[in-house]
Amino acid sequence: MRNLIQPEPLQTSALAAHEQLDGGALPDAPSGLRNLIRESWQRSVSFKADPDNPAAPLALDRDELEDYRSQHPLAAIMPVINKLLVQPSHDSGLLVAVGDEVGRLLWVEGDPALQRRAEGMMFVPGADWSEATVGTSAPGTALALGRGIQIAGAEHYQRAVHAWSCTAVPFHDPDSGAVLGVVDITGTATAVAPHTLSLVEATVAAAQAQLRVERLQLAAGLAGRPVRRRAASSAARAPGAGAKEGSLYRNSLQLLGRDQALLSLEGKTVALSARHSEILALLSTHPDGLSAEELTVLLYPGEGSAITLRAEMVRLRKVLQQLNPDAVPGSRPYRLPVDVVPDSGQVLSCLQRGAHRIALEIYRGAVLPRSEAPGIVELRDRVSSLLREAVLTDGSAESLLRYAELPEARDDVGVRRAALRLLPARSPKRAAVVADLERLEAELRA
């Protein structure tokens, strides 16, 4: 709903529906609620969220919060959020909150007096505002639905939040599309005005574009070359600047966790064949080019054939010609005439500057996992081993557990033992780690 939420009829209906909540049970069809609110309340009941809880629980203490958010991908876009949302909100009776992908608030900024009031319901950094914990709220429900929403007053599942209204929009990874977090505006009726949703959506689009720019610059810096891009479209443009919000010149190659790479050139994307995926992966990581002999050695296990390579290059050029004639590789040496940024390069760049949590966010699995091309095997092993080493050396328990979910870490005893050493004695996550270790040890004994 993009219109201002009309307070009186909807609030009256929502308050009446709250009276039907009995011991956390919800009638089959509470009257007067918007469909998205009714469905969210039903999820809240299934999660056993308590509408009478006076405050959200604290999920991250101060030390955990500082460490976690300093390496979270959204830390890179906070200057954009600060400029477009936080600074204008200081005297406007609004709060701006940014949370992670599971609903934990990482930053809460804005009107100082409102911040003090919000502390009463634990709308503070480190608090868990997911649907599973507090029920219906803009941050948690936006994450549950994967789209921007507005929640007014008594539409909140928790009665302690009925004096507040809020608008929230999920933040998606600009490369993979995965949800990285949520941006929220909280306050009075102004927080659910129609322009508020548009403002938050535009801010998120600008911040996503800025994250793309930073990743591109990191990858180019790793390769030791300047970012090659068109002056007018190289960064996020503000709404009304004559381009789509968040438009960005970008050539990228997605290799991680894929048997067939996705190539994006000038906004056009194509899935490549396995062999073309290997060729472009090798050329994108060798910007100075490769001779036919060098590329053959990196591409074919055993004895390769230059004739076979030339035939593959002819087919690859036809594919690229349709996408962007300027991107057709040259020969002698084989070289890409435009910068194509592989996601594996983004991971390596992040690891080089110690940002292993951002690297984990980008990493979706091994580089072209089924490829047997010697150059790809070397790249795959390098990316995987450096990521594992970084997580083991500097990672928190949370980073270790996230890494352990990767297919390549399914049987990694060392990562699980490291996580167990870092988890607090009373952490509920310890049981799953211990069970995994027992499984692995049993398999080794068998």
C-alpha positions as CSV (number, residue, x, y, z in Angstrom):
1,M,0.0,0.0,0.0
2,R,1.6,3.2,-1.2
3,N,-1.1,5.6,0.2
4,L,-1.0,7.2,3.6
5,I,-2.5,4.7,6.0
6,Q,-5.7,6.3,7.2
7,P,-5.5,6.2,11.0
8,E,-9.1,6.2,12.3
9,P,-10.8,3.2,10.5
10,L,-7.7,1.1,10.3
11,Q,-6.7,1.8,13.9
12,T,-10.1,1.1,15.2
13,S,-10.2,-2.2,13.4
14,A,-6.7,-3.1,14.6
15,L,-7.5,-2.3,18.2
16,A,-10.7,-4.4,17.9
17,A,-8.7,-7.3,16.5
18,H,-6.2,-7.0,19.4
19,E,-9.1,-7.6,21.7
20,Q,-9.7,-10.9,19.9
21,L,-6.2,-12.1,20.7
22,D,-6.6,-14.6,23.5
23,G,-3.5,-16.0,25.1
24,G,-1.6,-15.6,21.8
25,A,-4.3,-17.2,19.7
26,L,-5.7,-15.4,16.7
27,P,-9.3,-15.9,15.3
28,D,-9.4,-17.3,11.8
29,A,-10.7,-14.0,10.3
30,P,-10.1,-11.0,12.5
31,S,-12.2,-8.2,10.9
32,G,-10.9,-4.9,9.5
33,L,-7.2,-5.8,9.2
34,R,-5.3,-5.3,6.0
35,N,-4.4,-8.7,4.4
36,L,-0.6,-8.2,4.9
37,I,-1.3,-7.4,8.6
38,R,-3.6,-10.3,9.1
39,E,-1.1,-12.7,7.6
40,S,1.8,-11.2,9.6
41,W,-0.2,-11.6,12.8
42,Q,-0.9,-15.2,11.9
43,R,2.9,-15.8,11.5
44,S,3.5,-14.0,14.7
45,V,1.1,-16.4,16.5
46,S,2.8,-19.3,14.9
47,F,6.2,-18.0,16.2
48,K,4.7,-17.7,19.7
49,A,5.5,-14.0,19.8
50,D,4.0,-12.4,22.9
51,P,1.9,-9.3,22.1
52,D,2.2,-8.2,25.8
53,N,6.0,-8.2,25.9
54,P,7.0,-4.6,26.8
55,A,10.3,-4.6,24.9
56,A,12.3,-6.4,22.3
57,P,15.2,-8.6,23.5
58,L,18.8,-7.6,23.1
59,A,20.5,-10.0,20.7
60,L,23.9,-8.4,20.6
61,D,25.8,-6.8,23.5
62,R,27.9,-3.7,23.0
63,D,31.2,-5.6,22.2
64,E,29.5,-8.0,19.8
65,L,27.6,-5.2,18.1
66,E,30.7,-3.1,17.4
67,D,32.6,-6.0,16.0
68,Y,29.6,-7.3,13.9
69,R,28.5,-4.1,12.4
70,S,32.0,-2.8,11.6
71,Q,32.4,-5.7,9.1
72,H,28.8,-5.9,8.0
73,P,28.2,-5.1,4.3
74,L,25.8,-2.3,5.3
75,A,28.6,-0.4,7.1
76,A,29.8,0.6,3.7
77,I,26.6,2.4,2.8
78,M,26.0,4.2,6.1
79,P,27.3,7.5,4.7
80,V,24.6,7.4,2.1
81,I,21.9,6.6,4.7
82,N,23.3,9.3,6.9
83,K,23.2,12.0,4.2
84,L,19.8,11.1,2.7
85,L,17.8,10.0,5.8
86,V,19.6,10.6,9.2
87,Q,20.6,14.2,8.9
88,P,17.2,15.4,7.7
89,S,15.5,13.4,10.5
90,H,17.2,15.0,13.6
91,D,14.6,17.7,14.1
92,S,11.7,16.0,12.4
93,G,10.4,13.6,15.0
94,L,11.8,10.5,13.2
95,L,14.3,7.7,13.8
96,V,16.3,5.9,11.1
97,A,17.2,2.3,11.8
98,V,19.3,-0.1,9.8
99,G,19.1,-3.8,10.6
100,D,20.7,-6.9,9.4
101,E,19.1,-9.7,7.3
102,V,17.6,-11.4,10.3
103,G,16.1,-8.3,11.9
104,R,18.7,-7.2,14.4
105,L,19.0,-3.5,14.6
106,L,22.6,-2.3,14.0
107,W,22.2,1.5,13.9
108,V,19.4,3.7,15.3
109,E,19.9,7.4,14.6
110,G,17.8,10.6,14.3
111,D,15.8,12.8,16.7
112,P,17.6,12.6,20.1
113,A,14.4,13.0,22.1
114,L,12.7,10.2,20.1
115,Q,15.7,8.0,20.6
116,R,15.3,8.2,24.4
117,R,11.6,7.4,24.1
118,A,12.3,4.4,21.8
119,E,14.7,2.9,24.4
120,G,11.6,2.1,26.5
121,M,10.6,-0.5,23.9
122,M,14.2,-1.5,23.2
123,F,14.2,0.0,19.7
124,V,18.0,0.3,20.1
125,P,21.1,-1.1,18.3
126,G,21.6,-4.8,19.1
127,A,17.8,-5.5,19.6
128,D,16.0,-8.2,17.7
129,W,13.0,-6.9,15.8
130,S,12.4,-9.9,13.6
131,E,8.8,-11.2,13.2
132,A,9.7,-14.4,15.1
133,T,10.6,-12.3,18.1
134,V,8.4,-9.2,18.3
135,G,5.7,-10.1,15.8
136,T,4.5,-7.6,13.2
137,S,6.8,-4.6,12.8
138,A,8.0,-2.7,9.8
139,P,11.6,-4.0,9.9
140,G,10.7,-7.6,10.6
141,T,7.7,-7.8,8.3
142,A,9.6,-6.1,5.4
143,L,12.2,-8.8,5.7
144,A,9.6,-11.5,5.9
145,L,7.9,-10.3,2.7
146,G,11.0,-9.1,0.9
147,R,9.4,-5.7,0.0
148,G,8.8,-2.3,1.4
149,I,5.9,-1.9,3.8
150,Q,4.3,0.6,6.2
151,I,2.9,-0.4,9.6
152,A,0.8,2.1,11.6
153,G,0.0,2.2,15.3
154,A,-2.2,-0.7,16.5
155,E,-1.2,-2.8,13.4
156,H,1.9,-3.7,15.4
157,Y,1.6,-7.1,17.1
158,Q,3.2,-5.8,20.3
159,R,0.8,-3.5,22.2
160,A,3.8,-1.5,23.6
161,V,4.5,-0.3,20.0
162,H,1.0,1.1,19.3
163,A,2.1,4.7,19.8
164,W,4.5,4.3,16.8
165,S,4.3,4.0,13.1
166,C,7.1,3.0,10.7
167,T,8.1,2.3,7.1
168,A,10.8,-0.2,6.1
169,V,12.4,-1.4,2.9
170,P,14.7,-4.5,2.5
171,F,18.3,-3.9,1.3
172,H,19.3,-6.4,-1.4
173,D,22.9,-7.3,-2.4
174,P,23.3,-5.5,-5.8
175,D,25.1,-8.5,-7.3
176,S,23.5,-11.7,-5.9
177,G,20.1,-10.3,-5.0
178,A,20.4,-11.8,-1.5
179,V,18.8,-9.7,1.4
180,L,21.5,-8.0,3.4
181,G,19.3,-6.0,5.8
182,V,16.6,-3.5,6.1
183,V,16.3,0.3,6.3
184,D,13.5,1.7,8.5
185,I,12.0,5.1,9.4
186,T,10.1,5.1,12.7
187,G,8.0,7.9,14.4
188,T,4.5,9.3,14.4
189,A,2.1,9.5,11.4
190,T,4.7,11.2,9.3
191,A,6.6,7.9,9.3
192,V,3.8,6.3,7.2
193,A,3.2,9.2,4.8
194,P,3.2,8.2,1.1
195,H,6.4,10.2,0.4
196,T,8.2,8.4,3.2
197,L,8.0,5.0,1.5
198,S,9.2,6.6,-1.8
199,L,12.0,8.3,0.1
200,V,13.2,5.1,1.8
201,E,13.0,3.2,-1.5
202,A,15.0,5.8,-3.3
203,T,17.6,5.9,-0.5
204,V,18.0,2.1,-0.6
205,A,18.4,2.2,-4.4
206,A,21.1,4.9,-4.1
207,A,22.9,2.9,-1.4
208,Q,22.8,-0.3,-3.4
209,A,24.4,1.5,-6.3
210,Q,27.1,2.9,-4.0
211,L,27.9,-0.6,-2.8
212,R,28.3,-1.7,-6.4
213,V,30.8,1.2,-6.9
214,E,32.8,0.3,-3.9
215,R,33.0,-3.4,-4.9
216,L,34.1,-2.4,-8.4
217,Q,36.8,-0.1,-7.0
218,L,38.0,-2.8,-4.6
219,A,38.3,-5.4,-7.4
220,A,40.1,-3.0,-9.7
221,G,42.4,-2.0,-6.9
222,L,43.3,-5.7,-6.4
223,A,44.2,-6.0,-10.0
224,G,46.3,-2.8,-9.8
225,R,44.5,-0.9,-12.5
226,P,42.1,2.1,-12.6
227,V,38.4,1.5,-12.8
228,R,37.4,1.9,-16.5
229,R,33.9,3.3,-16.7
230,R,31.8,6.0,-18.4
231,A,31.9,9.3,-16.7
232,A,28.2,10.0,-16.8
233,S,27.0,6.6,-15.4
234,S,29.8,5.4,-13.2
235,A,28.0,6.0,-9.9
236,A,24.6,6.2,-8.3
237,R,22.6,9.1,-9.5
238,A,20.1,10.9,-7.4
239,P,16.5,10.7,-8.3
240,G,15.7,13.2,-11.1
241,A,19.2,13.2,-12.4
242,G,18.1,11.9,-15.8
243,A,18.6,8.2,-15.2
244,K,17.0,5.4,-13.4
245,E,17.6,5.4,-9.7
246,G,20.7,3.5,-8.9
247,S,21.8,3.1,-12.5
248,L,25.4,2.1,-12.8
249,Y,27.8,1.1,-15.6
250,R,29.1,-2.4,-14.6
251,N,30.5,-5.5,-16.3
252,S,30.5,-8.4,-14.0
253,L,31.0,-12.2,-14.0
254,Q,29.4,-14.4,-11.4
255,L,31.5,-17.5,-10.9
256,L,30.9,-18.5,-7.3
257,G,28.8,-21.6,-6.7
258,R,27.8,-21.8,-10.4
259,D,28.7,-24.4,-13.0
260,Q,27.8,-21.9,-15.7
261,A,28.8,-18.3,-15.2
262,L,26.5,-15.3,-15.5
263,L,28.0,-12.5,-17.6
264,S,26.6,-9.0,-17.3
265,L,27.6,-6.3,-19.8
266,E,25.9,-2.9,-19.9
267,G,22.8,-4.2,-18.1
268,K,22.4,-7.3,-20.3
269,T,23.0,-10.7,-18.7
270,V,23.6,-14.1,-20.3
271,A,24.4,-17.6,-18.9
272,L,27.5,-18.9,-20.5
273,S,28.4,-22.4,-21.5
274,A,30.8,-24.2,-19.1
275,R,33.8,-23.7,-21.5
276,H,33.1,-20.1,-22.1
277,S,32.7,-19.6,-18.4
278,E,36.2,-20.9,-17.9
279,I,37.7,-18.8,-20.7
280,L,36.1,-15.5,-19.4
281,A,37.1,-16.4,-15.8
282,L,40.7,-16.7,-16.9
283,L,40.7,-13.6,-19.1
284,S,39.0,-11.5,-16.4
285,T,41.7,-12.5,-13.9
286,H,44.5,-11.8,-16.4
287,P,43.8,-8.2,-17.5
288,D,47.1,-8.0,-19.4
289,G,46.0,-10.9,-21.6
290,L,47.2,-14.5,-22.3
291,S,48.9,-15.9,-25.3
292,A,47.2,-18.8,-27.1
293,E,49.7,-21.2,-25.5
294,E,49.2,-19.8,-22.0
295,L,45.4,-19.9,-22.2
296,T,45.5,-23.5,-23.6
297,V,47.6,-24.6,-20.6
298,L,45.3,-23.0,-18.1
299,L,42.1,-24.2,-19.9
300,Y,42.7,-27.8,-20.8
301,P,43.9,-30.6,-18.5
302,G,46.7,-32.7,-20.0
303,E,47.5,-31.9,-23.6
304,G,45.4,-29.0,-25.0
305,S,44.9,-28.1,-28.6
306,A,45.3,-24.5,-29.9
307,I,43.0,-25.4,-32.7
308,T,40.2,-26.4,-30.2
309,L,40.9,-23.1,-28.3
310,R,40.5,-21.0,-31.5
311,A,37.2,-22.7,-32.3
312,E,35.9,-21.9,-28.8
313,M,37.1,-18.3,-29.1
314,V,35.1,-17.9,-32.4
315,R,32.0,-19.1,-30.6
316,L,32.6,-16.9,-27.6
317,R,33.1,-13.8,-29.8
318,K,29.7,-14.4,-31.4
319,V,28.1,-14.5,-27.9
320,L,29.8,-11.3,-26.8
321,Q,29.1,-9.5,-30.1
322,Q,25.4,-9.8,-29.4
323,L,25.8,-8.4,-25.9
324,N,28.3,-5.7,-26.5
325,P,30.6,-5.4,-29.6
326,D,33.1,-3.4,-27.5
327,A,33.6,-6.4,-25.3
328,V,34.8,-8.9,-28.0
329,P,38.2,-10.2,-26.9
330,G,41.3,-9.3,-28.9
331,S,44.0,-11.8,-29.9
332,R,47.8,-12.0,-29.7
333,P,47.3,-12.0,-26.8
334,Y,43.8,-12.9,-26.0
335,R,42.6,-10.0,-23.9
336,L,39.3,-8.4,-22.8
337,P,39.0,-4.8,-24.0
338,V,36.7,-3.9,-21.1
339,D,37.0,-4.5,-17.4
340,V,34.9,-7.5,-16.3
341,V,34.8,-7.9,-12.6
342,P,34.5,-11.5,-11.3
343,D,32.8,-12.0,-8.0
344,S,35.8,-14.2,-7.0
345,G,37.9,-11.0,-7.4
346,Q,35.6,-9.1,-5.1
347,V,36.1,-11.8,-2.4
348,L,39.9,-11.7,-2.7
349,S,39.9,-7.9,-2.6
350,C,37.8,-8.0,0.6
351,L,40.1,-10.5,2.2
352,Q,43.1,-8.4,1.3
353,R,41.8,-5.6,3.3
354,G,40.7,-7.8,6.2
355,A,37.0,-7.6,5.6
356,H,36.2,-11.3,5.9
357,R,32.6,-10.7,6.8
358,I,31.9,-8.9,3.6
359,A,33.8,-11.6,1.7
360,L,31.5,-14.2,3.3
361,E,28.5,-12.2,2.2
362,I,29.7,-12.2,-1.4
363,Y,30.9,-15.8,-1.4
364,R,28.2,-18.2,-2.7
365,G,30.3,-21.3,-3.1
366,A,33.4,-22.5,-5.0
367,V,34.5,-21.0,-8.3
368,L,32.9,-23.1,-11.1
369,P,32.9,-26.1,-8.8
370,R,32.8,-28.8,-11.6
371,S,35.5,-27.3,-13.7
372,E,38.7,-29.3,-14.2
373,A,40.5,-26.5,-16.0
374,P,43.9,-26.1,-14.3
375,G,43.7,-22.4,-14.1
376,I,40.2,-22.6,-12.6
377,V,41.2,-25.2,-10.1
378,E,44.1,-23.0,-9.0
379,L,41.7,-20.0,-8.7
380,R,39.1,-22.0,-6.9
381,D,41.6,-23.4,-4.3
382,R,43.1,-19.9,-3.8
383,V,39.8,-18.2,-3.1
384,S,38.5,-21.0,-0.9
385,S,41.7,-21.5,1.2
386,L,42.2,-17.7,1.8
387,L,38.6,-17.3,2.9
388,R,38.9,-20.3,5.3
389,E,42.2,-19.0,6.7
390,A,40.8,-15.5,7.2
391,V,37.7,-16.8,9.0
392,L,39.8,-19.1,11.2
393,T,42.3,-16.4,12.0
394,D,40.0,-13.4,12.6
395,G,36.5,-14.6,12.5
396,S,33.9,-14.4,15.3
397,A,31.8,-17.4,16.2
398,E,29.1,-16.1,14.0
399,S,31.4,-15.9,11.0
400,L,32.7,-19.4,11.6
401,L,29.2,-20.8,11.8
402,R,28.2,-19.0,8.6
403,Y,31.3,-20.4,6.9
404,A,30.4,-23.9,8.2
405,E,27.1,-23.8,6.3
406,L,29.0,-23.7,2.9
407,P,29.0,-27.0,1.0
408,E,32.8,-27.1,1.0
409,A,32.8,-26.8,4.9
410,R,30.3,-29.6,5.5
411,D,33.0,-31.9,6.9
412,D,35.3,-29.2,8.3
413,V,36.1,-30.3,11.9
414,G,38.6,-27.4,12.4
415,V,36.0,-24.7,11.7
416,R,33.5,-26.2,14.1
417,R,36.0,-26.7,16.9
418,A,37.1,-23.0,16.5
419,A,33.4,-21.9,16.6
420,L,32.8,-24.0,19.8
421,R,35.8,-22.3,21.5
422,L,34.3,-18.9,20.8
423,L,30.7,-19.5,21.6
424,P,29.5,-18.5,25.1
425,A,29.0,-21.4,27.4
426,R,25.2,-20.9,27.5
427,S,24.8,-20.2,23.8
428,P,21.9,-22.3,22.3
429,K,24.0,-22.7,19.1
430,R,26.5,-24.9,20.9
431,A,24.2,-28.0,20.7
432,A,24.1,-28.0,16.9
433,V,27.9,-27.6,16.7
434,V,28.5,-30.4,19.1
435,A,26.1,-32.6,17.1
436,D,28.0,-31.8,13.9
437,L,31.3,-32.7,15.5
438,E,29.9,-36.0,16.8
439,R,28.6,-36.8,13.4
440,L,31.9,-36.1,11.8
441,E,33.9,-38.1,14.4
442,A,31.5,-41.0,13.9
443,E,32.1,-40.9,10.2
444,L,35.8,-40.9,10.7
445,R,35.6,-43.9,12.9
446,A,33.4,-45.9,10.5
